[in-house]
């Protein structure tokens, strides 16, 4: 059976560019970077470019994706098979230093981004683009489909809310691949970095389920594709006192808090906000993280039509319904959050501080969405020059 979509890693395995054969290489990846037979990216690179792989780099959660939570840092290490250094880019430094890049000609990047600005693999890639430009090292993205497809939601991030969960002025749900994002950042920042993207073959911007590619969790709290599909909205709960489902078997799909009355919240939900999903009331007890060992009322989001589901709209509507139905049930999380010690976490996540205030005062999802429709039209124009796949 033919493979519907070939990733950049698959194309590298089949036909590595000739100029890489004499180059000294670094590789930024984690265990989700695999071939369809689950061969990891580091093994592919070592096989097709023998003796060329000199340094490895790991994003948030670690090169082996073993670290569970935000601001749980990874240490530098040595790869047990290759003997190459593994540099953590989520620890004392969150960007490669000149010493880490010394001697390299190219840094290969194979990360499974999940289509959301706050997923920090994007911020790590931006830091790598900047540092590679400064060091005269080329950067090559081994591209992969955006697992939640095309389509954008949310405000364009303003300069005053830039952070490690927002490294460039893009919407919360951006609709691009990591390769397209790299092209956008290099262009708009005029970085002068030597940038190559090995594009996917056969991806039409559609649903990941049709690609024929396996889902390997890119981070510990996205074990399932549906978790990634709801993530661009449900990640906002990290900026609140509500449980986003860490400590359950379906993070981000399951959420709630002690004392939440599911039926009362359902009655307060604005119509049409959860098109494409069924909201199932439940009770759960997280095994760790927020409310560990406490019974929480809440919901699980079951997607029955992922193409119709708009994750940010849904989560804003849910937050608003909980606020109206049970005032005081949830509050804003206080800093620190992702290395930010002063600004409100929910402001950084959503990318619109005024919208957060309006949400707290009772604004509906529809009213909030109206704030950034002009930005999203401009986003289509901005991204047109860097697209590699059908829009």
C-alpha positions in Angstrom: 0.0 0.0 0.0 1.4 3.4 -0.9 1.9 6.1 1.7 -0.6 9.0 1.1 1.8 11.5 2.6 5.6 11.5 2.8 7.2 13.6 5.5 10.4 15.5 5.2 12.1 12.8 7.3 10.9 10.1 4.8 12.2 12.1 1.9 15.6 12.5 3.7 15.7 8.8 4.3 15.0 8.1 0.6 17.2 10.7 -1.0 19.4 12.9 1.3 20.6 16.1 -0.3 24.1 15.7 -1.7 25.3 18.8 0.2 24.6 17.2 3.5 26.9 14.3 2.9 30.0 16.3 3.7 28.4 18.5 6.3 28.6 18.4 10.1 25.1 18.1 11.4 23.0 18.8 14.5 19.5 17.4 14.9 16.7 19.0 17.0 13.9 16.4 17.6 12.1 14.2 20.1 10.6 10.7 20.0 7.6 11.8 17.8 10.0 12.4 14.9 9.7 8.9 13.3 9.2 7.2 10.0 5.9 5.3 9.6 7.7 2.2 10.8 8.6 4.1 14.0 12.3 4.4 13.2 13.5 7.5 15.0 14.9 10.5 13.2 18.3 10.3 14.9 18.6 6.7 13.6 17.6 7.7 10.1 20.1 10.6 10.1 22.9 8.3 11.4 22.1 5.7 8.8 21.8 7.9 5.6 24.5 10.4 6.6 27.0 8.2 8.5 29.4 10.0 10.7 27.9 13.4 10.1 25.6 13.7 13.2 27.7 15.5 15.8 25.1 17.1 18.2 21.6 16.5 19.3 19.1 19.0 20.7 15.9 18.5 22.7 12.9 20.8 23.1 10.5 21.2 26.0 9.9 17.9 27.8 13.3 16.6 26.7 15.0 14.8 23.8 13.3 11.7 25.1 10.0 13.5 26.0 10.3 12.2 29.5 9.6 15.5 31.4 5.9 15.9 32.4 5.1 19.5 33.1 5.8 23.1 32.2 9.0 24.6 33.7 10.3 21.1 34.4 13.8 21.5 32.9 16.0 19.0 31.2 19.7 18.6 31.6 22.4 18.2 29.0 23.3 14.5 28.4 25.1 12.1 26.1 23.2 9.9 23.7 23.5 6.3 24.8 24.0 4.9 21.3 25.6 7.7 19.3 27.8 9.1 22.0 26.9 12.6 20.8 26.0 15.4 23.2 22.4 16.1 23.8 21.8 19.7 24.5 18.6 20.7 26.3 16.9 23.8 24.9 14.5 23.9 27.8 16.6 24.5 30.9 19.2 27.1 31.8 19.1 28.3 28.2 16.2 28.0 25.8 18.3 28.7 22.7 21.4 27.1 21.3 24.6 28.8 22.4 27.5 29.5 20.1 29.4 26.7 21.9 26.6 24.2 21.1 26.6 25.2 17.4 30.4 25.4 17.1 31.6 23.1 14.3 28.2 22.5 12.8 27.3 23.3 9.2 23.6 22.5 9.4 21.0 22.1 12.1 18.2 19.7 11.1 14.8 20.2 12.8 12.2 17.5 12.9 9.5 18.4 15.4 5.8 17.6 15.5 4.2 21.0 16.0 0.5 20.9 16.8 -0.7 24.0 15.1 -0.8 26.3 18.1 1.4 29.3 18.8 1.8 28.5 22.5 3.2 25.0 21.8 6.8 25.9 22.6 8.4 23.8 19.8 7.7 26.9 17.6 9.5 29.2 20.0 12.4 26.9 20.1 12.7 26.8 16.4 12.5 30.6 16.2 15.5 30.8 18.7 17.4 28.3 16.5 16.7 30.4 13.4 18.1 33.4 15.2 21.2 31.7 16.6 22.0 29.8 13.4 21.8 33.1 11.5 24.3 34.6 14.0 26.6 31.6 13.8 26.5 31.0 10.1 24.9 27.6 10.5 22.2 26.5 8.0 18.9 25.3 9.3 16.9 22.6 7.5 13.3 21.8 8.5 12.2 18.2 7.8 8.6 19.2 7.4 5.4 17.4 8.7 1.7 18.0 8.2 0.0 20.3 10.6 -2.0 17.7 12.5 -5.0 20.0 13.0 -4.9 21.2 9.4 -5.5 24.7 7.9 -7.6 27.5 9.3 -6.7 30.2 11.9 -8.3 31.4 15.1 -7.4 34.0 17.6 -5.7 37.4 17.8 -2.3 38.1 16.2 0.1 38.3 19.1 1.1 41.9 20.0 4.7 42.9 20.8 3.9 43.5 24.5 2.8 39.9 25.0 5.8 38.2 23.3 7.1 35.4 25.5 8.2 31.8 25.4 4.6 30.9 24.5 4.6 33.6 21.9 7.7 34.1 19.8 6.2 35.9 16.8 3.1 37.8 15.7 0.9 34.8 14.7 -2.6 33.7 15.7 -3.2 31.2 18.5 -4.3 28.5 15.9 -2.1 29.4 13.0 -2.8 26.7 10.3 0.8 26.4 9.0 3.4 23.7 9.1 6.7 24.2 11.0 8.4 24.6 7.6 6.1 27.4 6.5 6.4 29.1 9.9 10.2 29.0 9.5 10.0 30.6 6.1 7.6 33.3 7.6 9.9 34.1 10.5 13.1 34.2 8.4 11.3 36.5 5.9 9.7 38.9 8.4 12.7 39.2 10.6 15.1 39.4 7.7 17.4 36.9 9.4 19.7 36.1 6.6 19.8 32.5 7.7 20.5 29.8 5.1 17.1 28.0 5.4 16.0 24.9 3.6 12.7 23.0 4.0 12.3 19.4 2.9 8.6 19.7 2.2 6.0 16.9 2.6 4.7 15.2 -0.5 1.0 14.6 -0.9 -0.3 16.7 1.9 -3.3 18.8 0.8 -3.8 20.7 4.1 -6.4 18.1 5.2 -7.0 16.0 8.3 -4.1 14.1 9.8 -6.2 11.0 9.9 -6.1 10.7 6.1 -2.3 11.0 5.9 -1.5 7.4 6.7 1.0 8.6 9.3 1.1 7.2 12.8 0.3 9.4 15.8 3.2 9.4 18.3 2.5 11.8 21.2 4.7 14.8 20.7 4.6 15.6 24.4 3.4 13.7 27.5 0.0 15.4 27.7 -1.0 14.9 24.1 -1.4 11.2 23.9 -4.2 11.3 21.3 -4.9 13.2 18.1 -8.1 14.6 19.5 -6.1 16.2 22.3 -4.2 18.1 19.7 -7.4 19.1 18.0 -8.8 20.7 21.1 -5.5 22.0 22.4 -5.6 25.5 20.8 -8.6 26.4 23.0 -8.1 24.1 26.0 -4.6 25.3 26.6 -6.1 28.5 27.9 -7.1 26.6 31.0 -3.4 26.6 31.9 -3.8 30.3 32.6 -6.7 29.6 35.0 -7.3 27.8 38.3 -9.3 25.1 36.3 -7.8 21.6 35.7 -6.9 21.2 32.1 -6.9 17.4 32.6 -3.3 16.8 33.5 -3.2 13.8 35.8 -6.0 12.1 33.7 -5.7 9.8 30.8 -7.1 12.3 28.3 -5.5 15.7 29.1 -7.2 18.8 27.5 -10.1 16.7 26.4 -11.1 16.3 30.1 -11.3 19.4 32.3 -13.1 20.8 35.3 -12.7 21.7 39.0 -14.0 20.7 42.4 -17.6 22.0 42.8 -18.3 22.4 39.1 -21.9 21.5 38.3 -21.9 20.2 34.7 -25.6 20.5 34.1 -25.7 24.1 35.3 -22.8 24.9 33.0 -24.5 23.2 30.0 -27.5 25.4 30.5 -25.4 28.5 30.3 -23.5 27.6 27.1 -24.0 29.8 24.1 -25.6 28.0 21.2 -23.4 26.7 18.4 -20.1 27.2 20.2 -19.3 23.5 20.2 -20.3 22.5 16.7 -18.5 19.4 15.8 -18.3 18.1 19.4 -20.4 16.4 22.0 -19.8 17.7 25.6 -20.1 14.8 28.0 -20.5 15.6 31.7 -18.3 13.6 34.0 -16.5 13.5 37.4 -12.8 12.8 37.6 -9.9 12.7 40.1 -6.5 13.9 38.8 -3.6 11.7 40.0 -1.2 14.7 39.9 -1.1 18.4 39.1 -4.1 20.7 39.9 -6.6 19.2 42.4 -4.6 16.0 42.7 -6.6 13.4 44.6 -9.8 15.6 44.6 -13.0 14.8 42.8 -13.7 17.4 40.1 -16.9 18.0 38.2 -16.3 18.7 34.5 -16.6 17.4 31.0 -14.9 15.4 28.2 -15.0 16.9 24.7 -15.8 14.2 22.2 -15.2 15.3 18.6 -17.7 13.8 16.2 -16.8 16.2 13.3 -13.3 17.6 13.7 -13.5 19.7 10.6 -16.5 21.7 12.0 -14.9 22.1 15.5 -13.3 25.5 16.3 -11.2 25.0 19.4 -10.7 28.5 20.5 -14.4 29.4 20.1 -15.4 26.3 22.1 -13.0 27.0 25.0 -13.9 30.7 25.3 -17.6 29.7 25.3 -16.9 27.1 28.0 -15.0 29.5 30.2 -17.8 32.1 29.8 -20.5 29.5 30.6 -18.7 28.4 33.7 -18.3 32.1 34.7 -22.0 32.8 34.2 -23.3 29.6 35.7 -21.0 29.5 38.8 -19.4 32.9 39.4 -16.2 32.6 41.3 -15.7 28.9 40.3 -12.5 29.8 38.4 -10.0 32.5 38.6 -6.9 33.7 36.8 -3.6 31.8 37.5 -0.9 33.9 38.9 2.7 34.0 37.5 5.2 32.5 37.2 4.3 30.7 33.9 6.8 29.6 31.3 9.6 31.8 32.5 7.4 34.9 32.8 7.2 36.2 36.4 5.0 39.4 36.0 2.5 39.2 33.2 -0.8 37.2 33.6 -0.5 33.7 32.1 -3.9 33.9 30.4 -2.9 37.2 28.6 0.2 35.4 27.3 -1.7 32.4 26.1 -4.7 34.1 24.4 -2.6 37.0 23.2 -5.2 39.7 24.0 -5.2 41.1 27.5 -8.3 43.2 26.9 -10.2 40.1 25.7 -9.3 38.4 29.0 -10.8 41.3 30.9 -13.9 41.2 28.8 -14.3 37.4 29.2 -14.2 37.9 33.0 -16.9 40.5 32.7 -19.2 38.2 30.8 -18.4 38.6 27.1 -19.4 35.7 24.8 -17.1 33.8 22.5 -18.8 35.4 19.5 -18.2 38.9 20.9 -14.5 38.1 21.5 -14.0 36.5 18.1 -15.2 39.7 16.5 -12.2 41.5 17.9 -9.7 39.7 15.7 -11.5 39.0 12.4 -9.6 41.7 10.7 -6.3 40.3 11.9 -7.2 36.9 10.5 -7.9 38.4 7.1 -4.5 40.1 7.2 -2.9 36.8 8.3 -4.0 35.1 5.0 -2.2 37.9 3.0 0.9 37.6 5.2 1.3 33.9 4.8 0.6 33.6 1.1 4.2 34.0 0.1 5.5 31.2 2.3 2.9 28.5 1.8 4.2 25.1 0.6 0.9 23.3 0.4 -2.7 24.1 -0.7 -4.4 26.7 1.4 
